[in-house]
């Protein structure tokens, strides 16, 4: 089933409190415009395989690696300079500290099948094994694990209204000192850059990598 085709997107941690890390653009149902995954998951040569699948956004931090958002089935938009994944309806992600735990050194995962898969790795910690397994992975999850992610995320989403982000920074593992206060303008600039209508977007230029 399309609903169970799930690809993990391993989001990097902000490098400092001044690193805005613009992508994903949760408010607009968009991911990929900053190009961080253009060499793997959103490679233009193979991105079509993602059409109709779901993206599971994994965010690492001091409280483990957490599933901050699971998209509905996505559409793949191949722009001249970039591949963009889009989805509807648009929803804000979990707050990092309230999101389901994918891997946690200090406790159990909310996803037993995924945890079982991770224990077969050769890293010394389960968070390290998750990172090793999914940092640049381009294949979908095993069907049983994909179904588990959909089931657990859906259940926790409906019972954790207070755990939903109000702004994009809530899904990050730490507060930022530099906040992008005009996300709409930033998104539009990256979209125009992806379409080849302007040079590289400058709205997040303080960070080498933005997603």
C-alpha positions in Angstrom: 0.0 0.0 0.0 1.1 3.6 -0.7 0.4 4.6 2.9 3.0 2.1 4.1 5.8 3.2 1.7 8.0 5.2 4.1 11.4 6.8 3.6 13.4 8.1 6.5 14.8 11.7 6.2 17.6 12.2 8.7 17.6 15.9 9.5 20.9 17.4 10.8 21.1 19.2 14.1 21.7 23.0 13.9 25.5 23.6 14.2 25.0 26.4 16.6 22.3 28.8 18.0 22.9 31.0 15.0 22.2 28.3 12.5 18.6 28.8 11.2 18.4 25.5 9.2 15.5 26.6 7.0 14.4 23.2 5.5 11.9 21.6 5.9 9.4 24.3 5.2 6.7 22.8 7.3 4.3 25.7 6.8 4.2 25.2 3.1 4.4 21.4 2.9 7.8 21.5 1.2 11.2 19.8 1.5 14.3 19.8 -0.5 14.7 23.4 -1.8 17.9 24.0 0.0 19.6 21.0 -1.8 20.9 19.2 1.2 19.6 15.8 0.1 20.1 16.4 -3.7 22.9 13.8 -3.8 20.9 11.0 -2.2 17.2 10.9 -1.4 16.2 13.7 -3.7 18.7 13.0 -6.5 17.0 14.1 -9.7 18.0 10.9 -11.4 15.9 8.7 -9.0 13.6 11.0 -7.1 10.5 9.8 -9.1 10.5 6.6 -7.0 9.3 8.8 -4.0 6.1 9.8 -5.7 3.2 8.7 -3.5 5.4 7.6 -0.6 5.6 9.2 2.8 8.6 11.0 4.4 9.4 10.3 8.0 11.5 13.2 9.4 14.0 12.1 12.1 15.5 14.8 14.3 18.4 14.0 16.6 19.0 15.8 19.8 19.8 15.5 23.5 16.6 13.4 24.1 17.3 10.9 21.4 16.3 10.7 17.7 12.7 11.5 17.3 10.0 11.3 14.6 9.0 15.0 14.4 6.8 14.5 11.3 5.3 11.9 9.0 4.0 13.4 5.7 0.9 12.3 3.8 1.8 10.7 0.4 4.1 13.2 -1.4 4.4 14.7 -4.9 7.8 15.1 -6.5 8.4 18.3 -8.3 11.5 18.4 -10.5 12.6 22.0 -10.9 15.4 23.0 -13.2 17.9 23.4 -10.3 16.4 21.2 -7.5 13.9 18.5 -6.6 11.2 19.4 -4.2 8.9 17.1 -2.2 5.5 18.6 -1.5 2.5 17.3 0.4 -1.1 18.3 1.4 -2.6 18.8 3.8 -0.1 21.0 5.5 0.5 20.4 9.2 3.0 21.6 11.7 5.4 18.9 13.1 5.7 17.7 16.7 7.8 19.7 19.1 11.1 17.8 19.3 10.7 16.9 23.0 7.2 15.6 22.5 7.8 13.6 19.3 7.8 9.8 19.3 11.2 8.3 20.0 12.8 6.5 17.1 16.1 5.7 18.9 17.1 6.7 22.4 20.3 5.7 24.3 18.6 6.4 27.6 15.4 4.5 27.0 13.2 2.4 24.8 12.0 3.4 21.3 8.3 3.9 20.6 8.9 1.6 17.6 9.8 -1.9 18.7 10.2 -3.3 15.2 12.6 -0.5 14.3 14.5 -0.9 17.5 14.9 -4.6 16.8 16.3 -3.8 13.4 18.8 -1.3 14.9 20.1 -3.8 17.4 21.7 -5.8 14.6 24.1 -3.0 13.7 27.8 -2.6 14.7 27.6 0.8 16.4 28.0 1.0 20.2 24.8 3.0 20.8 21.3 2.7 19.2 21.3 6.4 18.3 24.6 5.9 16.6 23.3 2.9 14.8 20.2 4.8 13.6 22.4 7.6 12.2 24.7 5.1 10.5 21.7 3.3 9.0 19.7 6.3 7.8 22.0 9.3 7.3 22.1 8.8 3.5 19.7 5.9 3.0 17.7 6.1 -0.3 15.6 3.0 0.1 12.2 2.7 1.7 11.7 1.0 5.1 10.9 -2.7 5.3 7.1 -3.1 5.1 6.6 -4.2 8.7 8.6 -1.2 10.1 6.9 1.2 7.7 3.5 0.1 8.9 4.6 0.4 12.5 5.8 4.0 11.9 2.5 4.9 10.3 0.4 3.3 13.1 2.3 4.7 16.1 2.7 8.2 14.6 -1.0 8.4 13.8 -2.0 7.3 17.3 0.4 9.7 19.0 -0.6 12.6 16.7 -4.2 12.3 17.7 -3.5 12.2 21.4 -0.8 14.9 21.7 -2.4 18.2 20.7 -0.2 20.2 23.1 2.9 18.5 21.6 2.5 20.2 18.1 4.8 23.0 17.1 3.6 26.5 16.9 6.7 27.7 14.9 9.4 25.9 12.9 11.9 26.3 15.7 9.8 24.1 18.1 10.7 21.0 16.1 14.5 21.7 16.6 16.3 20.2 19.5 17.5 23.5 21.0 16.5 27.1 20.9 18.0 29.4 18.3 19.4 32.9 18.8 18.8 33.6 15.1 15.2 33.0 14.0 13.9 33.3 10.5 11.0 35.7 11.0 9.8 35.7 7.4 9.5 32.1 6.4 7.2 33.0 3.5 9.8 35.2 1.9 12.6 32.6 2.5 10.5 29.8 1.0 9.7 32.0 -2.1 13.3 32.8 -2.5 14.4 29.2 -2.4 11.6 28.3 -4.8 12.6 30.9 -7.3 16.2 29.7 -7.0 15.1 26.1 -7.7 13.2 27.3 -10.7 16.4 29.0 -12.0 14.8 32.5 -11.9 17.4 33.9 -9.4 20.8 32.9 -8.2 21.3 30.9 -5.0 18.9 31.9 -2.3 20.5 34.2 0.3 17.9 34.2 3.1 19.7 31.4 5.0 23.3 32.3 3.9 24.7 32.3 7.4 24.7 28.5 7.3 26.6 26.4 4.9 23.9 23.7 4.9 20.3 24.7 5.5 18.2 21.6 5.8 
